[in-house]
Amino acid sequence: MIKQEDNQTEQLVDAVVGGIQEQKGTNIAILDMRKIDGGICDFFIICDGSSNTHVDAISNSVSVYVGKKLDDKPHHIEGRRNAEWVLVDYVDVVVHIFQRPIRAFYNLEGLWADAKRTDIENLF
């Protein structure tokens, strides 16, 4: 049986992905952190934007899309000033929106390689 909390978290993951796709974020990866010892949340969602403006637009789209779909808002947002890496924190789900070179440098997927990874195909 699926716990209500798990279902809500999965709905949040789906809404975040929808918000990313609304602004044509690319290379979306979902890292399931639930079975990782010391994991700081249930899911990381990581994607790319092509510029500061694009990264900022994606982060705004995620907030608006999740707000409309689930009536939820982020606990915290950081990085919007320079918009090379914006973190949108929903506590159980943490969204990382990177410019591609910054994503490659920090390599979160490599740091959390033990997590189950799901890649979402680009829509365009």
N, C-alpha and C positions, 0 to 999 in steps of 0.2 A: 504494500500500500504506500502511495506517495504521501509524504507529510505535506500539510498545507504550506509550511514555511518553504519547503523545497519547490513547490509549485509556484509560489510567489517570486522566489529568486529566479526561476527559469523564465517566468513572464518578464521580469526585469531585464534579463539577458536578451531576450527576443526584442524588447522595446529599444534597448541600447543599440542593438545591431540595426534596427529599423531607422533610428536617428542618424547613425553613421551613413547608412545607405542613402538617406534623403539628401545628403550633401556630397555624395560620391566619394566617401572615404574608401581607401583601397587596402588590400592585403589584411583583411580582418582575420584575427586569430582569437579564439576563445580558449583560455587555459582553465581547466577545471582543477581547482586547488583543494577540493574537499578532502582528498585522501593524502594530502601532503602534510607531513609533520611540520609544525611551525608555520603553516600557511596563515597568512594574515587576513584572508578573505575567502569566499567561496569560489569566485571567478575573477580572473583578469580578462579584460577584453582590450586588445591592442589593434591599432590601425594606423594607416599613414594618411597624411595630407600633403599637398604639394608645395605649400607656402605658409607663411605666418597667417595670412588672411584665411586660407583654406582650413588650417588647423583650428583657428578660432571659430570659424563657421561650423565646423563639425561639432565642436564642443557645445556650442549654443544649440545646435540642432538636437543633440542628444538630450540636453536639459528640457527643451521644449517638447520633444516627442514623448519622452518618458512622462512628463507632466500631463500631457493630453491623454495618453493611453492608460496610465496607472495612477494618476493624481499623486505622483511622488516627486520629490525634488532632491537634488544632491545634498549630502551632508556637508561637502566641502569641494571647492574647485581651486586648483592652483595652476599657475603657469600661463595664464591668459595674457599677461603683460607682454612677454616676448614671443609666445605662441610657437615655440620650437617643440615643446613637450607640455601638453596640457593634461592634467590628471583630474578626472571627475569621479568623486568618491561617493558611492551609494552604500558604504559600509560593507555589505556582503558582496557587492560587485564593484570593482574598481576599473575604470576606463582610462587607458593610456592612449593619447592621440599624439603621434609623433610626426615630425618631418622625417623623411626616409633616412637621411644620414645620421640623424640623432638616434633614431631607432636602432640602426646598425651598431652605433657606438655603444649604447647601453645594453643591447642584446638581452632584454628581459626573458625572451623565449629560451635562451640558453641558460640563464640563471635558474629558471624554473623548468628545466627540461624533464623533470619527473612528472610534471602535470600532464594530464590527458589533454591533447590539443585537438581542436576542431578548426579547420580553415573554412572561411566562408568565401565562396566564389564571387568575384567582382561582377556586378550587374551590368556593366557597360563595357 
